[in-house]
């Protein structure tokens, strides 16, 4: 018999959920798929679901049914990992139901809030709920990069490019040694006609991370800038 990983009653399946594509990448947690124009899906833009940063994986493996039906306390991380695995399989209904239970057990965990937001964003397209949860993550951990990334992507997808710029700028400030936010920022700056600001960012990406996917994306964007030069 497997003990329940977190307190609470039965967790009902969310119904009528539509599946969307989720990208799996095996490189660092912050890496996103390449920017490939306006048609890029949210899943491809945001990369893989992430587990708790800096936390050791739970040694207890639990089934989705155990996570959703138990009433006694045990290891919430095991259910968090179960929800992540279901999300990677695009089983959004069970992933969301379980992660909602994890959030009730860990209401002050920014990672849990951001992962749940991502599930709503990609799995059900429940954008108001995703927006609320990303901001919850930021209230717990100001400047939390996954939340900034999610919000920036949502704003870009909605056409609110000036707002997206602000989120990506903050993300670049929080992660100065990663090219991820920089390439997203440069892409949006180009789209809003702010080529003068985008070009030095693109040059920096190519110079500092020459073999990265972000550098490849930057090289594709450079010819579109008004400052394109040899």
Secondary structure, 3 states (H helix, E strand, C coil): CCCCCCCCCCCCCCCCCCCCCCCCCCCCCCCCCCCCCCCCCHHHHHCCCCCCCCCCCCCCCCCHHHHHHCCCCCCHHHHHHHHHHHHHCCCHHHHHHHHHHHHHHCCCCHHHHHHHHHHHHHHHCCHHHHHHHHHHHHHHCCCCHHHHHHHHHHHHHHCCHHHHHHHHHHHHHHCCCCCHHHHHHHHHHHHCCCHHHHHHHHHHHHHHCCCCHHHHHHHHHHCCCCCCCC
